[in-house]
Amino acid sequence: MGLFNFHRNTFKHGVHPPEHKADTNGLSIRQFPFSPIIILPMAQHIGAPAEIIVREGQEVSRGQLLAKAAGYVSVPIHSPIEGKVRKIGNVPTISGKMSPGIYLEAFPFSSQEVMDGTSVDLDTASPEEILQGIQDAGIVGLGGAAFPTHVKLKVPEGKRCDILMINGIECEPYLTTDHRVMLEQADDILMGIKYLMKATGAKQTIIGIEANKQDAADHLQKLIHPDDPIKVKVVPVKYPQGSEKMLITSILDLEVPSGGLPIDVNVVVVNVATTAEIGRLLPHGRGIQERVITITGPAVKKKGNYLIPIGTPLRYVLEQVGADEKISEVYMGGPMMGVAVSNLDISIVKGTSGIVAFTANEVKRSDKIYPCIKCGACVDACPLSLNPSKLGILAKFEAYDEMAEQHNLLDCFECGSCSYVCPSHIPLVQYFRLSKSIVRKRIQTKKAAEHAK
């Protein structure tokens, strides 16, 4: 199949923040050193936290199952190191809450090799067996959402998947994780696509890549056989193109309905790093123990893309890369959709795609929030054509039901475009995040009350 460049095809609105990718997009993936202590929270994914099956003092091998999935919307956790279970108890998380977890102590002179398990044979495995293999491997969305991948891939009754879309956009500023994965793990990506197509029943795959990663698009295209049902499509650089709904609009000119999912337009979207992990792990029957992360920002001396064991403490990471002593703010993820951390004792989890650190010189914060001037900049920026100004006013007056029922609050995926352009420094995306959590709690309470009748 050919390489397509659709520089006119894109979604409406959006913004163009500075990319800041040049410091790391040319740096090859490097193995990160093993931390003496690994901290593994059980709640690393959307859904039920994993259930611990090891005991304190137990010696474990690298890749060994430490916690099993606690139901369908859950995944297991495997040991990223060979070592000993030092403690089982509460561990700090990025949310600020403590969560059940495991402290592992690494054996300092271990080879840290990973043994193979029971492979998932691509030729003989059924779609259900592939989905089970993905769950058993503990794979979640590595783009940041951390939704269990096997759940996302399960096509609901009455639906069908015509197109599998691999998301290689990586529009978040500073991050180059997916870019390097496409350049260095292309064979794993193509193997992962084979598993995904069989699991979903898709007849065609489209790999979406932004124009600032043309080298990755060219590299993948060279490896795709002309008879393979795989296309590489390059789209213009614009934020938040990496949102699956925006990507579907840009490439297929289809609109996912309000409140709907990509499967409603017969599409399944999977992050490119997630796809690579499927292609890397399933043939060997292994669980995920590490992932590629971009570590960058003005406060980082040894910027790069690193293969880091999951559970590595953030404090240890910053020590190893040489954080500036004037470090002021650290984000897990990018500066647009990532979360500023308040505790360096939290650890790398499966959904951590990047660490971006700033000094006080770069952190320009306005403590003063000015009244909305009705300029319409947020409306022009919103990729879903919502009215962030109106939603912000309603949030201020706690009119949560009106926000959800009349102004499609739950469609917001918190890209931050509205906050980015607001001249009044109104933290709109934070308002919406809080409002959505309240609305969802009300919906759950209402459902529970109806079920109890």
C-alpha positions as CSV (number, residue, x, y, z in Angstrom):
1,M,0.0,0.0,0.0
2,G,1.1,3.6,-0.6
3,L,2.3,6.3,1.7
4,F,-0.4,9.0,1.9
5,N,0.2,12.7,2.8
6,F,-3.1,14.4,3.6
7,H,-1.9,17.9,4.6
8,R,-5.4,19.3,4.1
9,N,-7.2,16.7,6.1
10,T,-7.5,17.5,9.7
11,F,-10.1,18.3,12.4
12,K,-11.6,21.7,13.1
13,H,-10.1,24.0,15.7
14,G,-7.3,22.9,17.9
15,V,-4.1,24.8,18.8
16,H,-0.4,24.8,17.9
17,P,1.7,24.9,21.1
18,P,5.5,24.9,20.7
19,E,6.7,21.3,20.0
20,H,9.9,21.2,22.1
21,K,10.8,17.7,20.6
22,A,14.1,18.5,19.1
23,D,16.1,17.6,22.3
24,T,15.1,14.0,22.3
25,N,13.5,12.9,18.9
26,G,17.0,12.0,17.6
27,L,18.1,10.1,20.7
28,S,17.9,6.3,20.6
29,I,16.1,4.4,23.4
30,R,18.5,3.5,26.2
31,Q,18.1,1.0,29.1
32,F,17.6,2.7,32.4
33,P,19.4,1.4,35.4
34,F,17.5,-0.7,37.9
35,S,16.5,1.1,41.1
36,P,17.4,-0.6,44.4
37,I,13.8,-0.3,45.4
38,I,10.7,-0.7,43.1
39,I,7.3,0.6,44.2
40,L,4.3,-1.0,42.5
41,P,0.8,0.4,43.1
42,M,-1.9,-2.1,42.3
43,A,-4.1,0.6,40.8
44,Q,-2.1,1.3,37.6
45,H,-5.1,1.1,35.2
46,I,-8.7,2.0,34.8
47,G,-10.9,-0.6,36.5
48,A,-10.4,-2.9,39.5
49,P,-6.9,-2.8,41.1
50,A,-4.9,-6.0,40.8
51,E,-5.0,-8.5,43.7
52,I,-1.6,-9.3,45.3
53,I,-0.7,-13.0,45.3
54,V,2.8,-12.8,46.8
55,R,3.9,-12.4,50.5
56,E,6.4,-10.3,52.3
57,G,9.9,-11.8,52.2
58,Q,9.2,-13.9,49.1
59,E,11.9,-14.0,46.4
60,V,10.6,-13.3,42.9
61,S,12.0,-13.6,39.4
62,R,11.8,-10.9,36.8
63,G,8.5,-11.3,34.9
64,Q,6.9,-13.3,37.7
65,L,3.2,-12.7,38.4
66,L,2.9,-10.6,41.5
67,A,-0.8,-9.7,41.4
68,K,-3.7,-11.2,39.4
69,A,-6.5,-9.4,37.6
70,A,-9.4,-8.7,39.8
71,G,-12.1,-9.3,37.2
72,Y,-12.7,-8.5,33.6
73,V,-11.8,-4.8,33.7
74,S,-8.5,-5.4,35.4
75,V,-5.0,-6.6,34.5
76,P,-2.3,-8.4,36.4
77,I,1.1,-7.0,37.5
78,H,4.4,-8.7,36.9
79,S,7.7,-8.2,38.6
80,P,10.0,-5.8,36.8
81,I,13.1,-7.1,38.7
82,E,14.5,-10.2,40.2
83,G,14.5,-9.6,44.0
84,K,12.6,-9.9,47.2
85,V,9.2,-8.6,48.4
86,R,10.4,-6.2,51.0
87,K,6.9,-4.9,52.1
88,I,3.2,-5.0,51.2
89,G,1.3,-2.0,52.2
90,N,0.1,1.4,51.0
91,V,2.1,3.3,48.4
92,P,1.9,6.9,47.2
93,T,0.3,7.6,43.8
94,I,0.1,10.6,41.5
95,S,-3.5,11.2,42.6
96,G,-2.2,12.1,46.1
97,K,-4.0,9.1,47.6
98,M,-2.3,6.1,49.0
99,S,-3.0,2.8,47.3
100,P,-2.3,-0.9,48.1
101,G,1.0,-1.9,46.6
102,I,4.3,-3.8,46.8
103,Y,7.8,-2.7,47.6
104,L,10.4,-4.8,45.9
105,E,14.1,-4.9,46.7
106,A,16.3,-5.7,43.7
107,F,19.1,-8.3,43.8
108,P,22.1,-6.1,42.9
109,F,24.1,-8.7,41.0
110,S,21.3,-10.4,39.2
111,S,21.4,-10.7,35.3
112,Q,17.7,-9.6,35.4
113,E,16.9,-11.9,32.5
114,V,13.2,-12.6,31.7
115,M,12.1,-16.2,31.2
116,D,9.5,-17.0,28.5
117,G,6.1,-18.2,29.4
118,T,3.3,-19.8,27.3
119,S,3.3,-18.0,23.9
120,V,0.1,-17.0,22.1
121,D,0.5,-18.6,18.7
122,L,-0.7,-16.1,16.1
123,D,-1.7,-18.8,13.5
124,T,-3.7,-21.0,15.9
125,A,-5.0,-18.7,18.5
126,S,-8.7,-17.6,18.4
127,P,-9.6,-13.9,18.8
128,E,-10.7,-14.7,22.4
129,E,-7.4,-16.4,23.1
130,I,-5.5,-13.3,21.8
131,L,-7.6,-11.1,24.1
132,Q,-6.9,-13.3,27.0
133,G,-3.2,-13.3,26.2
134,I,-3.3,-9.5,26.1
135,Q,-4.9,-9.4,29.5
136,D,-2.5,-12.0,30.9
137,A,0.4,-9.8,29.8
138,G,-1.0,-6.9,31.8
139,I,-1.2,-4.6,28.8
140,V,-3.0,-1.3,29.1
141,G,-3.1,1.8,26.9
142,L,0.4,3.2,27.0
143,G,-0.5,6.5,25.5
144,G,-1.6,7.7,29.0
145,A,-5.1,6.5,29.4
146,A,-4.1,3.1,30.9
147,F,-7.4,1.5,29.9
148,P,-7.1,-2.3,29.8
149,T,-6.4,-3.1,26.2
150,H,-8.3,-6.4,26.0
151,V,-11.5,-4.6,27.1
152,K,-11.0,-1.9,24.4
153,L,-10.5,-4.5,21.7
154,K,-13.6,-6.6,22.5
155,V,-16.1,-5.7,19.8
156,P,-19.6,-5.4,21.3
157,E,-22.4,-7.6,20.1
158,G,-24.1,-6.0,17.1
159,K,-21.0,-3.9,16.2
160,R,-18.1,-4.6,13.8
161,C,-14.6,-3.3,13.3
162,D,-13.8,-2.5,9.7
163,I,-10.6,-0.4,10.3
164,L,-7.9,-0.8,12.9
165,M,-6.2,2.5,13.5
166,I,-2.7,2.7,15.0
167,N,-2.2,6.0,16.7
168,G,1.4,7.2,16.2
169,I,0.5,10.9,16.4
170,E,2.1,11.9,19.7
171,C,1.0,15.5,19.6
172,E,1.8,16.3,23.2
173,P,4.8,18.8,23.4
174,Y,8.2,17.4,24.5
175,L,7.3,13.7,24.2
176,T,9.1,11.5,21.6
177,T,8.4,8.1,23.1
178,D,6.1,6.9,20.2
179,H,8.4,8.5,17.6
180,R,11.4,6.4,18.8
181,V,9.3,3.3,19.2
182,M,8.2,3.6,15.5
183,L,11.9,3.9,14.5
184,E,13.3,1.2,16.7
185,Q,10.5,-1.3,17.3
186,A,8.9,-1.4,13.9
187,D,9.0,-5.2,13.7
188,D,7.1,-5.4,17.0
189,I,4.5,-2.9,15.8
190,L,3.9,-4.9,12.6
191,M,3.6,-8.2,14.6
192,G,1.3,-6.4,17.1
193,I,-0.9,-5.3,14.2
194,K,-1.3,-8.9,13.1
195,Y,-2.5,-9.9,16.5
196,L,-4.9,-6.9,16.7
197,M,-6.4,-7.5,13.3
198,K,-7.2,-11.1,14.2
199,A,-8.6,-10.1,17.6
200,T,-10.9,-7.4,16.2
201,G,-11.7,-8.8,12.8
202,A,-10.5,-5.7,11.1
203,K,-9.8,-6.0,7.3
204,Q,-7.6,-2.9,7.1
205,T,-5.1,-1.1,9.3
206,I,-4.1,2.6,9.0
207,I,-1.1,3.9,10.9
208,G,-1.6,7.6,11.6
209,I,1.5,9.7,12.0
210,E,2.0,13.5,12.2
211,A,4.1,15.3,9.6
212,N,6.9,16.0,12.1
213,K,7.7,12.3,12.2
214,Q,8.1,11.7,8.5
215,D,11.2,9.6,9.1
216,A,9.1,7.2,11.2
217,A,6.4,7.1,8.4
218,D,9.1,6.4,5.8
219,H,10.7,3.7,7.9
220,L,7.4,1.8,8.6
221,Q,6.4,2.1,5.0
222,K,9.6,0.4,3.8
223,L,8.8,-2.6,6.0
224,I,5.2,-3.0,4.9
225,H,4.7,-5.6,2.1
226,P,2.8,-4.2,-0.9
227,D,0.1,-6.9,-0.4
228,D,-0.4,-6.2,3.4
229,P,-3.7,-4.4,4.2
230,I,-1.8,-1.7,6.0
231,K,-1.5,2.0,5.1
232,V,0.6,4.8,6.6
233,K,-1.1,8.2,6.5
234,V,0.6,11.4,7.4
235,V,-1.5,14.2,8.8
236,P,-0.7,17.9,9.6
237,V,0.8,18.8,13.0
238,K,-1.9,20.1,15.3
239,Y,-2.9,19.6,18.9
240,P,-4.8,17.5,20.0
241,Q,-4.6,15.3,16.9
242,G,-3.6,12.4,19.1
243,S,-7.1,12.1,20.5
244,E,-8.7,9.1,18.8
245,K,-11.8,11.0,17.9
246,M,-9.8,13.8,16.3
247,L,-7.6,11.2,14.5
248,I,-10.7,9.4,13.1
249,T,-12.0,12.8,11.7
250,S,-8.6,13.7,10.2
251,I,-8.0,10.5,8.4
252,L,-11.5,9.0,7.7
253,D,-13.6,12.2,7.7
254,L,-15.9,10.4,10.2
255,E,-17.4,11.9,13.4
256,V,-17.8,9.8,16.5
257,P,-21.2,10.6,17.9
258,S,-21.6,12.6,21.1
259,G,-21.2,10.1,24.0
260,G,-20.1,7.4,21.6
261,L,-16.9,5.4,21.0
262,P,-14.8,4.8,17.8
263,I,-16.5,1.4,17.4
264,D,-19.7,3.3,16.7
265,V,-18.1,4.2,13.3
266,N,-16.6,0.7,13.0
267,V,-13.1,1.7,14.1
268,V,-10.8,0.6,16.9
269,V,-7.9,2.9,17.8
270,V,-4.7,1.5,19.5
271,N,-1.6,3.5,20.6
272,V,1.5,2.6,18.6
273,A,3.6,1.8,21.8
274,T,0.8,-0.5,23.0
275,T,0.8,-2.2,19.6
276,A,4.5,-2.8,19.9
277,E,4.2,-4.3,23.4
278,I,1.6,-6.8,22.1
279,G,3.9,-7.8,19.3
280,R,6.8,-8.1,21.6
281,L,5.2,-9.9,24.6
282,L,2.6,-12.3,23.2
283,P,5.0,-14.5,21.1
284,H,7.0,-15.1,24.3
285,G,4.2,-15.3,26.8
286,R,5.6,-12.6,28.9
287,G,4.1,-9.8,31.0
288,I,4.9,-6.2,30.7
289,Q,7.7,-5.1,33.1
290,E,9.1,-2.0,31.5
291,R,8.2,0.7,29.0
292,V,9.8,3.5,26.9
293,I,9.5,7.0,28.5
294,T,10.7,10.4,27.4
295,I,12.6,12.2,30.1
296,T,13.1,15.8,29.2
297,G,12.5,19.5,30.0
298,P,14.7,22.4,30.9
299,A,15.5,21.0,34.3
300,V,16.8,17.7,33.0
301,K,20.5,17.4,32.1
302,K,20.6,13.9,30.5
303,K,17.5,14.1,28.3
304,G,16.5,11.0,26.4
305,N,14.2,8.2,25.7
306,Y,14.6,5.4,28.2
307,L,13.4,1.9,28.7
308,I,12.5,2.0,32.4
309,P,11.3,-0.7,34.7
310,I,7.7,0.0,35.9
311,G,7.7,0.9,39.5
312,T,10.9,2.9,39.4
313,P,10.6,5.8,41.9
314,L,10.4,9.3,40.4
315,R,13.0,10.6,42.8
316,Y,15.5,7.9,41.6
317,V,14.7,8.7,37.9
318,L,15.5,12.4,38.5
319,E,18.7,11.6,40.3
320,Q,19.9,9.4,37.4
321,V,19.2,12.0,34.7
322,G,20.7,14.8,36.6
323,A,17.9,17.1,37.6
324,D,18.7,20.8,38.0
325,E,18.9,21.9,41.6
326,K,16.5,24.7,40.7
327,I,13.8,22.3,39.6
328,S,10.4,23.8,40.2
329,E,7.7,21.6,38.5
330,V,7.6,18.0,37.3
331,Y,4.9,16.6,35.0
332,M,4.1,13.0,34.4
333,G,3.0,13.0,30.8
334,G,3.3,16.2,28.8
335,P,2.5,19.7,29.8
336,M,-0.9,19.8,28.1
337,M,-2.6,16.7,29.4
338,G,-0.1,15.5,32.0
339,V,-0.3,15.9,35.7
340,A,2.0,18.1,37.9
341,V,3.3,15.8,40.6
342,S,3.4,16.9,44.3
343,N,5.4,14.0,45.6
344,L,8.7,12.6,44.1
345,D,8.2,9.3,46.0
346,I,5.6,8.2,43.5
347,S,6.7,5.7,40.8
348,I,6.6,5.1,37.1
349,V,3.4,3.2,36.2
350,K,2.2,1.6,33.0
351,G,0.5,4.7,31.7
352,T,3.5,7.0,32.2
353,S,4.6,8.2,28.7
354,G,6.9,10.9,29.8
355,I,8.5,13.0,32.5
356,V,9.0,16.7,31.9
357,A,10.8,18.9,34.4
358,F,11.0,22.7,34.6
359,T,13.0,25.2,36.6
360,A,11.4,28.3,38.1
361,N,12.6,30.3,35.1
362,E,10.2,28.4,32.8
363,V,7.2,28.2,35.1
364,K,5.2,31.3,34.6
365,R,2.2,31.2,36.8
366,S,-0.5,33.8,37.1
367,D,-2.1,33.6,40.5
368,K,-4.7,36.1,39.3
369,I,-7.7,34.7,37.5
370,Y,-9.5,37.4,35.6
371,P,-13.2,37.4,34.6
372,C,-14.2,35.9,31.3
373,I,-14.1,38.6,28.6
374,K,-16.2,36.6,26.1
375,C,-13.4,36.7,23.5
376,G,-14.4,33.3,22.1
377,A,-10.8,32.1,22.0
378,C,-11.7,28.9,23.9
379,V,-14.6,28.2,21.5
380,D,-12.3,28.6,18.5
381,A,-9.8,26.2,20.1
382,C,-12.1,23.4,21.3
383,P,-11.7,20.4,18.9
384,L,-15.2,19.2,19.9
385,S,-16.9,22.5,19.3
386,L,-18.0,22.8,22.9
387,N,-18.5,26.1,24.6
388,P,-15.8,26.1,27.3
389,S,-16.7,29.7,28.3
390,K,-20.3,28.7,29.1
391,L,-19.2,25.5,30.8
392,G,-16.8,27.5,32.9
393,I,-19.5,29.8,34.1
394,L,-21.8,26.9,34.9
395,A,-19.0,25.2,36.8
396,K,-18.5,28.3,38.9
397,F,-22.2,28.1,39.9
398,E,-22.0,24.3,40.4
399,A,-24.7,23.8,37.7
400,Y,-23.3,20.3,37.0
401,D,-26.5,18.7,35.7
402,E,-27.0,21.5,33.2
403,M,-23.3,21.2,32.1
404,A,-23.8,17.5,31.3
405,E,-27.3,17.5,29.9
406,Q,-27.4,20.7,27.8
407,H,-23.7,21.4,27.1
408,N,-22.2,17.9,26.6
409,L,-19.7,18.2,29.4
410,L,-18.8,14.4,29.3
411,D,-17.6,14.7,25.7
412,C,-14.7,16.8,26.9
413,F,-11.5,14.8,27.0
414,E,-9.5,17.4,28.9
415,C,-7.0,18.3,26.2
416,G,-6.4,21.7,27.8
417,S,-6.7,23.7,24.5
418,C,-9.2,26.1,26.2
419,S,-7.0,26.8,29.2
420,Y,-4.0,27.2,26.9
421,V,-5.6,30.1,24.9
422,C,-7.5,31.8,27.7
423,P,-6.3,35.4,28.2
424,S,-8.0,35.5,31.6
425,H,-5.9,32.6,32.9
426,I,-9.1,30.7,33.8
427,P,-8.2,27.1,34.6
428,L,-11.0,25.7,32.5
429,V,-9.8,22.2,32.1
430,Q,-9.4,21.8,35.9
431,Y,-13.0,23.0,36.3
432,F,-14.2,20.5,33.8
433,R,-12.2,17.6,35.4
434,L,-13.8,18.3,38.8
435,S,-17.3,18.8,37.3
436,K,-17.0,15.5,35.3
437,S,-16.1,13.6,38.5
438,I,-19.1,15.0,40.3
439,V,-21.4,14.2,37.4
440,R,-20.1,10.6,37.1
441,K,-20.6,10.1,40.9
442,R,-24.2,11.3,40.6
443,I,-24.8,9.0,37.7
444,Q,-23.4,6.0,39.6
445,T,-25.5,6.9,42.7
446,K,-28.6,7.1,40.6
447,K,-27.9,3.8,38.9
448,A,-27.3,2.2,42.3
449,A,-30.6,3.6,43.7
450,E,-32.5,2.3,40.7
451,H,-30.9,-1.1,40.9
452,A,-31.8,-1.3,44.6
453,K,-35.5,-0.8,43.9
